[in-house]
Amino acid sequence: MAKNALSEHMESIFAELQQVADNSAFVCERADVDRLRRATFYSPIFKEFGLFNADFKVYCSNLGAINISIYKSIVSRIKDSKDRKTVSLMDSNTLGESTFFAFYQRSDGLGVNGLAPPSSFAMTVDQILLPDYAYELTLGKHVLFSNRDHIVSDLLETKKETLDDWAIELEVLLTTDLYWSRLVSLLPWIFVCWVLLSIILCTGYFTIAYYRRSLRHCVKRAIKNNAMEVYFQPIVSLNVDGQYEMEALIRWRSVYHGQVSPLVIVDMADRLGLIDELTWMVIRKVGDFYREYPLPLNDINISVNVDRHSLLRETFAPSLAGILDEYPELKGRLGLEVTETSALDAIDLPIMVSRFEHIKALGVHLSVDDFGTGYAGLDFLRRFPYDTLKLDQIFIASLKDDQFTRQILTSVTKLAKELNMKLVAEGVEREDQLNAVRELGVDRVQGYYFCRPLPKEQVISWIEEHVIK
């Protein structure tokens, strides 16, 4: 550390000389002398500055105009140095003692020399070494500074650090007593550090353990490891010859959090930026479902919920096309249910229409889910009608007793038929609700009245019992 401090000190010395040189010229008028005086006054190191020319003649200083030739040995070192700089130790009339001189020359020949007391270097070393450390700074063969008067007799080790560029050596002298006294004095700090380190390690361990058990991390890990299940709920046709469909619904039981709500899963995936990965996972599981039960599912379409903002991304349709190539069983059978969670502005509306056209070209059916609870615009339905419109269970629950709700659903039913869209009533749980939606002209029903969401093995059994004749 002491060596690095000295190196940085030397760098600052030549940086200061270079700055003085950059502000100087080959003249020594009153303004030039004043400038050198200001530089001397504000310098933290140098007590005098001088300017020399290409002939290595000092022609100006902060004391006024002068004419002094630089020693040939110093000139030789300046010329031999790749950076045109060197140092020396000489007697100074100004300071009345051996003085540290530093020299720097510009490429055009103008140079600057500065003199400073050697004790300024001791301040740099003193900030690094403890007071009990004795040391000696030498420049070449000359002692630059020494505090050897404080050295005790029992010398244990001598350590020399050499700064080769300026031939400065730092000699540090250590004693046996110093080692033991310092060690004893540091024992309380060592104990405190050990306690703090133990606390930090324990805190880090429990923090990592808590994070690994946190819902956020568990959802992320489950999506990455494809560890969530997909349940299927039938969509029953009320017509005798109508086609049955199903909706794929995410289900997940965490080891640490138990059964987690699908809404929480979707919300957490959206926050983690994994909503698309969650969608692809569900679609691939639907593809595996078709592949595992080709005969029972031969004439049954399955829809998957998708976030509207996912559809706006340019990568969505190409990624979906890649999965359809991976699972040919999905072509013509897969549907996407888009929940109307937010309004489309004038910029997003044409983009969404373009995305829907691309997805429809892949043979994928499109449904608007929970219609009436969000912001689905009639203008959007007019410009690009969905294949299916699903009525939210909130309306179905109050259909029998609320005349206003009945009027709304009558208008929606009429709109869907005019746009040649299929209608599905969600959340039908009782027979009176079934009769009410039947009276409205809705011919497709989804709800606990017929079947709750089931794992794939149980839903296949339901299909074989109710659908396959």
N, C-alpha and C positions, 0 to 999 in steps of 0.2 A: 504493500500500500504506500509506503514511504517513497519507493521508487516511482510509482505511478504519479504520486503527488508532485515529485520533482520534475518529472517529464511534462506534466500539465503546466507547471510553473514556467518551465523553459519555453513551452509553446506560447504561453501568454506574453512572455518577454518579447519574443520575435514578432508576435502579432502586433504588439504595441509599437515596436520599431517600424514595422511595415506601414502602420497607419500614419506615423509621423512622416515617413518617407513619401507616402502618397500625397501628403499635403504640402510638400516642400518643392523648391526649385533651386537652380544653380545660381542663386543670388543671396545676398545677406544684407537686406535693407531693414529699415526699422520694423516693418510689418512682419518680416521673417523672424526677427529676433523675438518680437512679442509673441508670435505663434509658438515658438520653441519654449518661451517662458510659461505660457499657458499650459503647454503639454507637460512641462516639468511640475507645475503647481498641482495639476490634477493626477499625475502619475502615482500609482500606489507603490511603485518599485524604484524608478530612476530619480536621481538627484540632479542630473545634468544630461542634456542632449547636445550632440554635435553633428554637423553635416559635412560629408566629404565627397569629393568629386571622383571622376574616373582615374585621376592620377593619385588617388588616395591621399589627397591633401584636405585636412579639416579646415574649412573656410568660414564656418559660422557655428555659433553655439548660443545657448540661452543667455550667455554672459556678453555676447556681442561678436563682432567679426574677429577671426583669428586666422593664423596660418601655421598649422602644425602638420608635419608628415607622420603618417601611421607607420609603426615599426614594420620592417620588411618581413619578419617572421609572421606577423598577423596578416599582412597582405597576402603572403603565400597561402595561409590557411583559408582566407576568404576565397581566393581564386580556385583552390583545390576543392572547396565545398560545392556540392551540386546545387545547393540552395543559396549560395553566396552569403553564408553567414557563419560566424564563429564566436567564441568567447575567450576571455583572457583575464588574468589577475595581475594588476599593476598598481604602483603607488600613484596616489592622486593628491595633487596640491589642494584641490577643493575640499575633499573630505579628510585629508591629513592622515590617511591610512591606506593599507592595501585594499584596492577597490575592484569589484567585479565589473568588467567591461563586456558589453555585447555589441556585435557589429552585424549590420545587414546592408546589402547593396542591391539596388534595383538593376534591371537589365540594361537601362540606359546609362549606368555608371554612377548615378546619385546614390549615396549611402548615408546611413544614420548610425551613430554609435551612442550608447547610453551607459552611464556608470551608476552603480548602486552599491550600497554597503553590503558585505557578505552576510550580515546578520538577517537580512530580509529573507534569505534562504532558510535560516534556522527557524524562522516563524512557520514556514511550510512544514518542516520536519517535526517541530514541536507539537503541531496539531494532530499528528499521527502517532508519534511515540509517547509512551508514558513518561512521566517526569523522572522515574528511576532508571530509564535507559540512557546510557552514555553513547555518544556518537561523534563522528568526525567526518566533515565534508571536505574533500580535496578536489582541486582542479589541476589536472596533470600531476605535477610533483609538488604543488603548492597547497598548503592548507587554506581552504576557503573559510571554514568555520569549525570550531570544536568546543565541546563542553566537557572535555576530558578531566577537568578539575573535580568532577562529581563521580568519577569512576572509583569503584571499590576494588580491593586487591584481588578478590577471588574471582577471576575471569573464567567463565565456563565456555563461552562460544563467541567467535567473531564471525560476523556475517557481512559480506561485502556485496553491495548492489552497484553495478556500473551502468552509467548512461553513456553508451559508446559514442553517440553523436557529438557530445561536448566533453568527453573524457572526465566526467564528474563521478566520483566514487563516494558511496555512503557506507561507512563502517559502523556497525551497531555492536555494542558490547553488552553481554548479558551475564548475570550472576546466578549462582545456585539459590541463594536466599531469596532472590527476586521471584524465581519460579514458585517456591513453596509459599511465600507470602501472598502472591497473587492467586494461587490456587485456593488457599484458605479463605481469602477475601471473596472469592467467586462462588464458594460452596452454597451460600444462601440463594444466590441468583440461579445457580444450577438446579437447586431444588425447586425453586419457583417455576423455572422454565420447564422442568420435568412435569410438574403438576399441570401447568397450562397446556403442555403438549398432550398429556393424558386426557384433559378435558376436551381439547380440540378433536383428538382422534375418536373419543367416545361420542361426542356430538356429531361428528361426521358419519360415524357408523350408524347411529340411530336415525340421522337425517336421511341417509341413503335407504335404510330399512323402511322408514316411513314413506319415502317417495315411491319405493318399489311396491308398497301396499296401497298407495293412494289410488283413487279412482282414475285420475288422469293417466297415470302410468299403466294401470291395469287395462284400460280401454285401448291405449296405444299398443300395448303388447299383444292383446287379443286380436286386434286388427292385423298387425304385422304377422302374427303366427296363424292367421286363418282359423282362430279358435272359437268363433261365434257360431251359433246354430241358426238355421232358417226353418221357421214353421210355415205351414201353408193353410190358408182359410179358403174353402170353396165359395164360389159365387154361383148361386143356384139360379137356373133359368126357370121361370114360372110357366113357360110354354112347354108343351109335351115334347116337341122335337127340338127344343132349344139347346144350344151348346153350353156346357158347363165351363167355367173358368176358375182360376185360383189367384190369390194374391200372396206373394212371398213376404214374410214378416220376420224381422231380426229378433232373436232371443238370445240372452246370454246370462249365465249364472256365474258370478265371480266367486273365487275361493274366499276372498276377504270381504266382499260387499253383498253377497247373496244375489238374488234375482234383481237385475238392473233394468229399469224401465227403458223401452226402446227410444222414447223421447230424450232421455238423458244420454243414451248412447249416441244418438244423432247429434245432439247439441255438443257433446264433448268432442266427437270426431270433427265437427265443423271448427271448433276452437283450435284443435290440433292441426288443422289443415289436412285431415285424412278422410274427408267426406267422400272424395272420389274413390279412394282405396276401399272404403266401406261398401260403396255401390258395386265396384268390380267384384269384391268378395261375394256379395249376395248373388250377383248374376252368374258367377262361375258355379256357385252351389246349386243354382237352378239348373245350369247346364249338366252338372253331375247327376241331378235328380232325374232329368230326362234320360240320361245315358244309363242310369241304373234301372229305371222302370219304363222301358220304351213302349210296351203294349198298353198298360193302363193309362198312360199319359198321351196316347197317340193323338187324340182329338181335343186335348185340353190346353188352352193358352194360360200362361202364367205371367202376371205383371209384377214389377219391382218398383218401389218408390225411389224417386230421384229428386235431388235438390235442384230448384230452378236455376240457381247460380252456377251449378255444374254444367248445365246445358249451354250457358252463355260462353263457356270456355272453348277456344278453338280446338283443343286437343280431345274434347269429349267424343265427338262423332268418330274420328279416326281410331280412338282407343276402343270404342264400342264395336267398330267394324273388325278390329283385330280379335276381339273375344268371340264374335260370331264366326270368324274363320276357325278359331280354336274349338268352338262347340257348334258344329253345323246343325245339331239338334235344336238350337234356339231359333233358327231362321224361320220366320213366319209364325212363330209361337210366342215370342217374347213381347211383352208390353211394358211401357214405362208410365208410371203414375206421377204426375207433376202436381205438387201441392201449391196452391195459390197463396203463398206466404207474403208476397210483396208485389207492389205495382210495377209495371213496366213503363219506363219513360220513353220519350220519343226516339232516343238512341238505341235502347235495348230492344224495342218492339220489332224493328226490321231484322235485327240480328237473331232474335228468337225465332222468327218466322223462317229465316234461312236455315237455322239449325234443325228445326222441325222437318223441313223439306228434305234435308240430308238424312235425318234419322228415318223418316218414312220411306225413303228410297232404299234403305237397308232391310225393309220388310218388318219394321218394328211398329207395334201399335202404340198409340198415345192416348192417355186418359188424364182428365183433370180431376184431382182428388179433393175431397172436402169442399166442393163447390158451394159458394154462398157465405163462407166464413172468412174469406180474405179479400183479395183485390182483383180477381180475374175480370178483365174488361170485356164488355160485349164487342167492342171493336176488334179485340184480338180473336175472339171466337168467330167473328164474321170473316176476318182475313185468313184465319187458319183454324178451322174447326177441328177439335179433337175427335178421335174415334168414339170415345166413351166419356160420359159425364157422370161423376159419382156424387150423389147427394149426401151431405154430411149427416151423421147420426143425430146431431143436435136438432135438426129439423124433423127427423123421423120420430124422435122421442116426444115432441109436442104436437105432432100432426093431428092427432085425434081431438084434442081439446082446444087447439088454437086455430081459429078461423083465419087469422092473418097469415100464419105459417102455411096453411092449406092453400091460400090464394097465391102466395109466393111460389110454392112448389108446382101449382097448376101452370103458372106462367113459365117456369123453368122447363117443365115437361114439354110444353108447347114449343118453346125455343129449341130444345134438343131435337124434337121431331122435325122441325123446319130445317134444321142444319144437318139432318140425317145422322144424328149421333145416338148411340146406344145409351140407355139410362140404367144406373145401378143405385139401389138404395142401400146405404150402409147402416149398420147398427140395428137391424131388425131383430128384436128379441122376443116379441109376443105376437100372438095370432092377430090381435086387433090392429097392430102396426102393419102386419102382412096384408090384411084386408084393405087397409087404408091406402097403402102404396099401390096395391093392385087396382083400386078404383081410380087412381091417378093415371093409370096406363103404364106404370113401371113394370117391366117384365123380368128384371134381374135383381136378385136380392142377396145381400151379404150380411151375416150376423149370427148371433148365438142361437137364434130360433132353429136354424138348420145345423150349424156346426161351428164350433170355436176353432181358433188356430191350433193345428196339430203338427207334431213331428212327422217326418216323411213316411215312416212305416205305418203310422195310424191313419194318415190321410189317404194312403193307398188302400187300406182296408175300407175306409168310408166310401171311396170311389167305387171299389169293387162291389160294395153292397148297394149303393144308391144310383150309380150311373151306368155301370156295365151290366147289360141285361144278358 
